[in-house]
Amino acid sequence: MRSFIAVCVALAFVLGHPSSANAQSDCSSIIDDNDRLKCFDEQTSNSNPTECKIDHLNFTMRGTAIVMMQGTTSCGRGRLDYSLFDADGKFLDAGFHYFDGFIFEAYLDMSPPVPDGITIEYTISPQS
């Protein structure tokens, strides 16, 4: 009975506390800077930094000739080493990027247009 009450109290706190609810969602979609940073801080305190991974990944064009890789990570700071392949397994690009603040943007040595079905192989070395 005591554990049931503790679960109910904890659930009521999480449901009634907006920043805790945001920690379970996509922090990058939060508009307010302070709320977004709180969300990322809560995710970091609740996660194991040795298990850093890419949460979201997007490839975009800057102008007509520059391809960018943008994304969010589950750790706040680190080095992302990556290799990119097209849908047929053909090598596209490789490199590394240091990031700070859960977000990264890397310019790619790739000619437009961005191919469909890009696969990324990566490792992230978290830093404190």
N, CA, C and O atoms as a DFTB+ gen file, in Angstrom:
512 C
 N C O
     1  1       0.826      -1.184       0.000
     2  2       0.000       0.000       0.000
     3  2       0.873       1.251       0.000
     4  3       0.562       2.225      -0.686
     5  1       1.970       1.229       0.772
     6  2       2.845       2.382       0.853
     7  2       3.472       2.685      -0.508
     8  3       3.573       3.850      -0.892
     9  1       3.899       1.638      -1.252
    10  2       4.507       1.869      -2.565
    11  2       3.465       2.382      -3.553
    12  3       3.789       3.196      -4.418
    13  1       2.209       1.915      -3.441
    14  2       1.144       2.403      -4.319
    15  2       0.924       3.896      -4.102
    16  3       0.759       4.643      -5.066
    17  1       0.920       4.335      -2.852
    18  2       0.738       5.751      -2.543
    19  2       1.925       6.550      -3.075
    20  3       1.740       7.628      -3.639
    21  1       3.131       6.036      -2.902
    22  2       4.318       6.736      -3.402
    23  2       4.258       6.892      -4.912
    24  3       4.626       7.943      -5.436
    25  1       3.803       5.871      -5.620
    26  2       3.671       5.944      -7.076
    27  2       2.628       6.985      -7.454
    28  3       2.849       7.767      -8.378
    29  1       1.501       7.010      -6.762
    30  2       0.452       7.994      -7.047
    31  2       0.943       9.416      -6.813
    32  3       0.658      10.309      -7.611
    33  1       1.679       9.634      -5.724
    34  2       2.214      10.962      -5.422
    35  2       3.236      11.358      -6.473
    36  3       3.230      12.499      -6.938
    37  1       4.106      10.449      -6.854
    38  2       5.114      10.740      -7.872
    39  2       4.448      11.038      -9.212
    40  3       4.858      11.963      -9.913
    41  1       3.436      10.272      -9.568
    42  2       2.729      10.484     -10.822
    43  2       2.015      11.832     -10.813
    44  3       2.028      12.543     -11.818
    45  1       1.398      12.189      -9.700
    46  2       0.720      13.481      -9.596
    47  2       1.732      14.617      -9.728
    48  3       1.430      15.639     -10.344
    49  1       2.915      14.456      -9.166
    50  2       3.948      15.486      -9.272
    51  2       4.403      15.634     -10.718
    52  3       4.525      16.756     -11.208
    53  1       4.655      14.537     -11.403
    54  2       5.109      14.592     -12.793
    55  2       4.042      15.191     -13.686
    56  3       4.344      16.031     -14.533
    57  1       2.799      14.773     -13.511
    58  2       1.721      15.300     -14.343
    59  2       1.454      16.770     -14.065
    60  3       1.055      17.511     -14.964
    61  1       1.667      17.188     -12.850
    62  2       1.406      18.575     -12.491
    63  2       2.601      19.482     -12.669
    64  3       2.473      20.692     -12.479
    65  1       3.746      18.957     -13.023
    66  2       4.969      19.739     -13.146
    67  2       5.375      19.806     -14.614
    68  3       5.871      18.812     -15.143
    69  1       5.183      20.949     -15.302
    70  2       5.374      21.018     -16.738
    71  2       6.790      20.714     -17.198
    72  3       6.967      20.108     -18.255
    73  1       7.802      21.113     -16.442
    74  2       9.150      20.848     -16.919
    75  2       9.491      19.366     -16.832
    76  3      10.290      18.869     -17.626
    77  1       8.895      18.653     -15.878
    78  2       9.119      17.215     -15.815
    79  2       8.434      16.515     -16.973
    80  3       8.968      15.553     -17.525
    81  1       7.269      16.985     -17.340
    82  2       6.579      16.399     -18.479
    83  2       7.366      16.647     -19.754
    84  3       7.415      15.779     -20.625
    85  1       7.986      17.818     -19.879
    86  2       8.773      18.126     -21.064
    87  2      10.012      17.262     -21.167
    88  3      10.493      17.016     -22.273
    89  1      10.544      16.794     -20.047
    90  2      11.748      15.973     -20.092
    91  2      11.495      14.671     -20.834
    92  3      12.425      14.051     -21.348
    93  1      10.222      14.256     -20.888
    94  2       9.891      13.030     -21.591
    95  2       9.637      13.283     -23.072
    96  3       9.516      12.331     -23.842
    97  1       9.553      14.551     -23.491
    98  2       9.248      14.869     -24.877
    99  2      10.492      15.384     -25.583
   100  3      11.601      15.299     -25.054
   101  1      10.300      15.909     -26.766
   102  2      11.376      16.443     -27.568
   103  2      11.706      17.853     -27.101
   104  3      10.939      18.783     -27.351
   105  1      12.832      18.022     -26.430
   106  2      13.205      19.327     -25.881
   107  2      13.427      20.365     -26.976
   108  3      13.174      21.551     -26.762
   109  1      13.894      19.939     -28.140
   110  2      14.187      20.907     -29.196
   111  2      12.929      21.579     -29.732
   112  3      13.026      22.604     -30.407
   113  1      11.750      21.027     -29.447
   114  2      10.505      21.642     -29.919
   115  2       9.968      22.696     -28.957
   116  3       8.977      23.356     -29.271
   117  1      10.590      22.872     -27.799
   118  2      10.140      23.855     -26.815
   119  2      10.611      25.237     -27.258
   120  3      11.797      25.439     -27.516
   121  1       9.700      26.167     -27.344
   122  2       9.982      27.508     -27.869
   123  2      10.785      28.364     -26.885
   124  3      11.795      28.957     -27.263
   125  1      10.347      28.429     -25.641
   126  2      10.984      29.280     -24.646
   127  2      12.385      28.768     -24.324
   128  3      12.556      27.597     -23.982
   129  1      13.396      29.647     -24.432
   130  2      14.794      29.246     -24.207
   131  2      15.017      28.665     -22.817
   132  3      15.664      27.627     -22.677
   133  1      14.486      29.325     -21.783
   134  2      14.698      28.843     -20.419
   135  2      14.060      27.476     -20.199
   136  3      14.670      26.600     -19.586
   137  1      12.837      27.284     -20.693
   138  2      12.159      25.991     -20.542
   139  2      12.897      24.893     -21.315
   140  3      13.015      23.765     -20.837
   141  1      13.401      25.234     -22.528
   142  2      14.134      24.253     -23.329
   143  2      15.420      23.829     -22.626
   144  3      15.745      22.642     -22.591
   145  1      16.161      24.802     -22.059
   146  2      17.396      24.470     -21.343
   147  2      17.117      23.629     -20.103
   148  3      17.865      22.699     -19.801
   149  1      16.040      23.952     -19.382
   150  2      15.657      23.134     -18.220
   151  2      15.347      21.703     -18.655
   152  3      15.738      20.743     -17.990
   153  1      14.646      21.573     -19.768
   154  2      14.297      20.254     -20.289
   155  2      15.563      19.456     -20.598
   156  3      15.675      18.295     -20.203
   157  1      16.527      20.076     -21.309
   158  2      17.778      19.393     -21.631
   159  2      18.554      19.039     -20.363
   160  3      19.133      17.956     -20.276
   161  1      18.572      19.942     -19.382
   162  2      19.261      19.660     -18.123
   163  2      18.644      18.460     -17.414
   164  3      19.361      17.615     -16.878
   165  1      17.311      18.385     -17.411
   166  2      16.640      17.256     -16.764
   167  2      16.940      15.955     -17.502
   168  3      17.141      14.918     -16.869
   169  1      16.972      15.996     -18.830
   170  2      17.289      14.787     -19.589
   171  2      18.716      14.336     -19.296
   172  3      18.981      13.139     -19.180
   173  1      19.632      15.291     -19.178
   174  2      21.029      14.946     -18.898
   175  2      21.159      14.326     -17.521
   176  3      21.874      13.338     -17.355
   177  1      20.481      14.888     -16.527
   178  2      20.599      14.356     -15.171
   179  2      19.949      12.982     -15.054
   180  3      20.286      12.210     -14.157
   181  1      19.007      12.669     -15.967
   182  2      18.329      11.379     -15.918
   183  2      18.939      10.348     -16.860
   184  3      18.479       9.207     -16.905
   185  1      19.965      10.732     -17.610
   186  2      20.531       9.792     -18.584
   187  2      21.962       9.443     -18.227
   188  3      22.624      10.152     -17.469
   189  1      22.422       8.346     -18.783
   190  2      23.799       7.915     -18.605
   191  2      24.624       8.548     -19.721
   192  3      24.405       8.228     -20.890
   193  1      25.577       9.448     -19.396
   194  2      26.300      10.154     -20.440
   195  2      27.145       9.248     -21.323
   196  3      27.534       9.657     -22.417
   197  1      27.440       8.037     -20.884
   198  2      28.217       7.141     -21.727
   199  2      27.355       6.540     -22.828
   200  3      27.884       5.903     -23.739
   201  1      26.045       6.725     -22.765
   202  2      25.143       6.207     -23.781
   203  2      24.606       7.347     -24.655
   204  3      23.416       7.388     -24.965
   205  1      25.473       8.250     -25.040
   206  2      25.059       9.386     -25.848
   207  2      24.687       8.911     -27.245
   208  3      25.384       8.090     -27.841
   209  1      23.577       9.438     -27.762
   210  2      23.118       9.039     -29.095
   211  2      22.479      10.229     -29.792
   212  3      22.170      11.243     -29.166
   213  1      22.287      10.090     -31.094
   214  2      21.579      11.107     -31.856
   215  2      20.085      10.871     -31.663
   216  3      19.580       9.776     -31.911
   217  1      19.385      11.913     -31.216
   218  2      17.940      11.811     -31.032
   219  2      17.197      12.123     -32.322
   220  3      16.275      11.404     -32.704
   221  1      17.599      13.191     -32.987
   222  2      16.951      13.620     -34.232
   223  2      18.028      13.998     -35.225
   224  3      19.068      14.539     -34.848
   225  1      17.782      13.715     -36.498
   226  2      18.757      13.999     -37.544
   227  2      18.033      14.521     -38.771
   228  3      16.990      13.994     -39.158
   229  1      18.596      15.568     -39.387
   230  2      17.979      16.176     -40.544
   231  2      19.074      16.653     -41.490
   232  3      20.112      17.147     -41.051
   233  1      18.840      16.506     -42.777
   234  2      19.752      17.015     -43.793
   235  2      19.033      18.125     -44.537
   236  3      17.910      17.941     -45.006
   237  1      19.686      19.286     -44.647
   238  2      19.070      20.435     -45.289
   239  2      20.042      21.079     -46.267
   240  3      21.240      20.796     -46.265
   241  1      19.498      21.941     -47.089
   242  2      20.301      22.713     -48.028
   243  2      20.433      24.134     -47.497
   244  3      19.466      24.711     -46.999
   245  1      21.625      24.690     -47.604
   246  2      21.875      26.108     -47.325
   247  2      22.162      26.742     -48.676
   248  3      23.216      26.513     -49.268
   249  1      21.237      27.524     -49.149
   250  2      21.394      28.096     -50.480
   251  2      21.197      27.013     -51.525
   252  3      20.310      26.170     -51.395
   253  1      22.025      27.037     -52.561
   254  2      21.875      26.061     -53.651
   255  2      22.989      25.036     -53.692
   256  3      22.908      24.072     -54.454
   257  1      24.042      25.223     -52.882
   258  2      25.193      24.332     -53.036
   259  2      25.759      23.762     -51.742
   260  3      26.725      23.000     -51.792
   261  1      25.204      24.097     -50.601
   262  2      25.782      23.641     -49.337
   263  2      24.803      22.710     -48.632
   264  3      23.648      23.065     -48.396
   265  1      25.282      21.517     -48.302
   266  2      24.467      20.536     -47.590
   267  2      24.872      20.559     -46.118
   268  3      26.058      20.526     -45.791
   269  1      23.865      20.617     -45.225
   270  2      24.111      20.600     -43.785
   271  2      23.438      19.403     -43.147
   272  3      22.355      18.981     -43.553
   273  1      24.109      18.862     -42.130
   274  2      23.537      17.819     -41.288
   275  2      23.274      18.492     -39.939
   276  3      24.184      19.059     -39.336
   277  1      22.038      18.428     -39.477
   278  2      21.661      19.041     -38.210
   279  2      20.986      17.990     -37.341
   280  3      20.332      17.080     -37.849
   281  1      21.149      18.120     -36.041
   282  2      20.473      17.179     -35.166
   283  2      20.610      17.532     -33.706
   284  3      21.241      18.520     -33.331
   285  1      19.991      16.683     -32.886
   286  2      20.079      16.818     -31.436
   287  2      20.627      15.517     -30.872
   288  3      20.464      14.446     -31.457
   289  1      21.275      15.634     -29.727
   290  2      21.883      14.475     -29.078
   291  2      21.341      14.329     -27.659
   292  3      20.725      15.246     -27.115
   293  1      21.582      13.168     -27.076
   294  2      21.122      12.919     -25.712
   295  2      22.146      13.368     -24.670
   296  3      21.885      13.266     -23.471
   297  1      23.307      13.863     -25.108
   298  2      24.278      14.410     -24.163
   299  2      24.609      15.840     -24.577
   300  3      24.470      16.208     -25.743
   301  1      25.040      16.625     -23.626
   302  2      25.210      18.050     -23.853
   303  2      26.455      18.455     -24.595
   304  3      26.472      19.508     -25.233
   305  1      27.497      17.657     -24.535
   306  2      28.764      18.051     -25.139
   307  2      29.532      16.803     -25.546
   308  3      29.545      15.802     -24.829
   309  1      30.172      16.877     -26.712
   310  2      30.965      15.731     -27.139
   311  2      31.509      15.890     -28.536
   312  3      31.451      16.962     -29.139
   313  1      32.042      14.786     -29.035
   314  2      32.558      14.725     -30.401
   315  2      31.779      13.651     -31.155
   316  3      31.689      12.504     -30.717
   317  1      31.224      14.043     -32.285
   318  2      30.467      13.146     -33.148
   319  2      31.347      12.772     -34.338
   320  3      31.717      13.636     -35.133
   321  1      31.680      11.504     -34.459
   322  2      32.388      10.979     -35.627
   323  2      31.359      10.246     -36.476
   324  3      30.606       9.423     -35.956
   325  1      31.315      10.532     -37.780
   326  2      30.246       9.976     -38.603
   327  2      30.741       9.551     -39.986
   328  3      31.739      10.057     -40.499
   329  1      30.013       8.613     -40.561
   330  2      30.139       8.209     -41.956
   331  2      28.735       8.142     -42.521
   332  3      27.823       7.625     -41.875
   333  1      28.557       8.665     -43.732
   334  2      27.250       8.714     -44.370
   335  2      27.244       7.864     -45.633
   336  3      28.212       7.845     -46.392
   337  1      26.120       7.153     -45.844
   338  2      25.965       6.283     -47.006
   339  2      24.591       6.513     -47.616
   340  3      23.643       6.858     -46.910
   341  1      24.484       6.322     -48.930
   342  2      23.167       6.450     -49.564
   343  2      22.391       5.149     -49.403
   344  3      22.862       4.214     -48.756
   345  1      21.205       5.094     -49.991
   346  2      20.322       3.932     -49.829
   347  2      20.942       2.652     -50.398
   348  3      20.594       1.553     -49.965
   349  1      21.861       2.787     -51.368
   350  2      22.519       1.614     -51.956
   351  2      23.798       1.233     -51.239
   352  3      24.468       0.281     -51.640
   353  1      24.157       1.964     -50.171
   354  2      25.366       1.665     -49.421
   355  2      26.605       2.372     -49.953
   356  3      27.713       2.114     -49.482
   357  1      26.431       3.258     -50.925
   358  2      27.555       4.009     -51.489
   359  2      27.991       5.083     -50.496
   360  3      27.162       5.812     -49.952
   361  1      29.296       5.172     -50.266
   362  2      29.858       6.161     -49.351
   363  2      29.586       7.574     -49.858
   364  3      29.774       7.857     -51.042
   365  1      29.144       8.463     -48.964
   366  2      28.872       9.855     -49.318
   367  2      29.855      10.829     -48.681
   368  3      30.397      11.703     -49.357
   369  1      30.082      10.678     -47.387
   370  2      30.925      11.624     -46.664
   371  2      31.266      11.049     -45.295
   372  3      30.581      10.155     -44.797
   373  1      32.324      11.567     -44.697
   374  2      32.714      11.190     -43.334
   375  2      33.391      12.387     -42.702
   376  3      33.926      13.253     -43.394
   377  1      33.362      12.426     -41.397
   378  2      34.021      13.512     -40.697
   379  2      33.718      13.467     -39.218
   380  3      33.240      12.464     -38.688
   381  1      34.008      14.581     -38.563
   382  2      33.700      14.692     -37.140
   383  2      33.255      16.109     -36.853
   384  3      33.528      17.033     -37.619
   385  1      32.564      16.265     -35.734
   386  2      32.056      17.572     -35.333
   387  2      31.975      17.619     -33.815
   388  3      31.414      16.717     -33.192
   389  1      32.534      18.670     -33.214
   390  2      32.378      18.894     -31.780
   391  2      31.092      19.673     -31.555
   392  3      30.790      20.607     -32.298
   393  1      30.333      19.293     -30.530
   394  2      29.084      20.003     -30.239
   395  2      29.007      20.326     -28.759
   396  3      29.629      19.670     -27.923
   397  1      28.231      21.351     -28.459
   398  2      28.020      21.791     -27.082
   399  2      26.608      22.330     -27.002
   400  3      26.272      23.265     -27.729
   401  1      25.768      21.770     -26.141
   402  2      24.405      22.245     -25.987
   403  2      23.374      21.349     -26.641
   404  3      22.304      21.829     -27.016
   405  1      23.656      20.060     -26.790
   406  2      22.712      19.058     -27.287
   407  2      22.385      19.194     -28.774
   408  3      21.630      18.380     -29.306
   409  1      22.932      20.197     -29.453
   410  2      22.588      20.451     -30.851
   411  2      23.859      20.497     -31.682
   412  3      24.877      21.030     -31.238
   413  1      23.804      19.944     -32.881
   414  2      24.960      20.044     -33.777
   415  2      24.512      20.433     -35.180
   416  3      23.398      20.124     -35.603
   417  1      25.397      21.111     -35.887
   418  2      25.222      21.453     -37.290
   419  2      26.576      21.270     -37.955
   420  3      27.558      21.888     -37.545
   421  1      26.635      20.437     -38.965
   422  2      27.894      20.178     -39.654
   423  2      27.700      20.379     -41.152
   424  3      26.749      19.860     -41.736
   425  1      28.604      21.132     -41.769
   426  2      28.603      21.276     -43.216
   427  2      29.219      20.022     -43.817
   428  3      30.235      19.532     -43.325
   429  1      28.621      19.508     -44.859
   430  2      29.069      18.261     -45.460
   431  2      29.765      18.510     -46.788
   432  3      29.441      19.450     -47.513
   433  1      30.722      17.655     -47.089
   434  2      31.416      17.698     -48.366
   435  2      30.649      16.798     -49.333
   436  3      31.108      15.716     -49.699
   437  1      29.485      17.267     -49.731
   438  2      28.571      16.481     -50.551
   439  2      27.916      17.418     -51.554
   440  3      27.537      18.537     -51.208
   441  1      27.784      16.973     -52.767
   442  2      27.131      17.793     -53.792
   443  2      25.623      17.642     -53.697
   444  3      25.118      16.541     -53.477
   445  1      24.896      18.757     -53.866
   446  2      23.443      18.655     -53.891
   447  2      22.985      17.904     -55.132
   448  3      23.764      17.801     -56.080
   449  1      21.811      17.393     -55.180
   450  2      20.811      17.408     -54.115
   451  2      21.104      16.336     -53.068
   452  3      21.889      15.416     -53.299
   453  1      20.466      16.473     -51.933
   454  2      20.627      15.500     -50.853
   455  2      19.902      14.214     -51.259
   456  3      18.706      14.248     -51.547
   457  1      20.614      13.080     -51.285
   458  2      19.938      11.833     -51.681
   459  2      18.941      11.362     -50.627
   460  3      19.085      11.660     -49.441
   461  1      17.936      10.626     -51.074
   462  2      16.974      10.027     -50.152
   463  2      17.613       8.830     -49.473
   464  3      18.507       8.198     -50.037
   465  1      17.166       8.515     -48.273
   466  2      17.588       7.299     -47.584
   467  2      19.026       7.304     -47.114
   468  3      19.713       6.290     -47.239
   469  1      19.503       8.418     -46.574
   470  2      20.870       8.475     -46.053
   471  2      20.953       7.661     -44.768
   472  3      20.096       7.771     -43.892
   473  1      21.990       6.849     -44.668
   474  2      22.267       6.083     -43.456
   475  2      23.503       6.680     -42.799
   476  3      24.483       6.992     -43.476
   477  1      23.458       6.837     -41.489
   478  2      24.602       7.356     -40.755
   479  2      25.130       6.277     -39.819
   480  3      24.365       5.625     -39.108
   481  1      26.422       6.103     -39.830
   482  2      27.108       5.287     -38.827
   483  2      27.920       6.271     -38.011
   484  3      28.671       7.072     -38.567
   485  1      27.775       6.217     -36.685
   486  2      28.419       7.230     -35.870
   487  2      28.829       6.696     -34.508
   488  3      28.335       5.671     -34.038
   489  1      29.739       7.419     -33.900
   490  2      30.064       7.241     -32.495
   491  2      30.125       8.633     -31.883
   492  3      30.528       9.596     -32.536
   493  1      29.723       8.723     -30.638
   494  2      29.802       9.993     -29.909
   495  2      30.652       9.773     -28.669
   496  3      30.397       8.877     -27.864
   497  1      31.658      10.607     -28.539
   498  2      32.498      10.595     -27.335
   499  2      32.058      11.746     -26.447
   500  3      32.416      12.895     -26.706
   501  1      31.273      11.455     -25.385
   502  2      30.800      12.535     -24.504
   503  2      31.982      13.211     -23.803
   504  3      32.987      12.573     -23.488
   505  1      31.838      14.494     -23.573
   506  2      32.842      15.266     -22.839
   507  2      32.144      16.011     -21.727
   508  3      30.967      16.356     -21.833
   509  1      32.883      16.256     -20.654
   510  2      32.255      17.000     -19.552
   511  2      32.734      18.428     -19.527
   512  3      32.315      19.205     -18.669
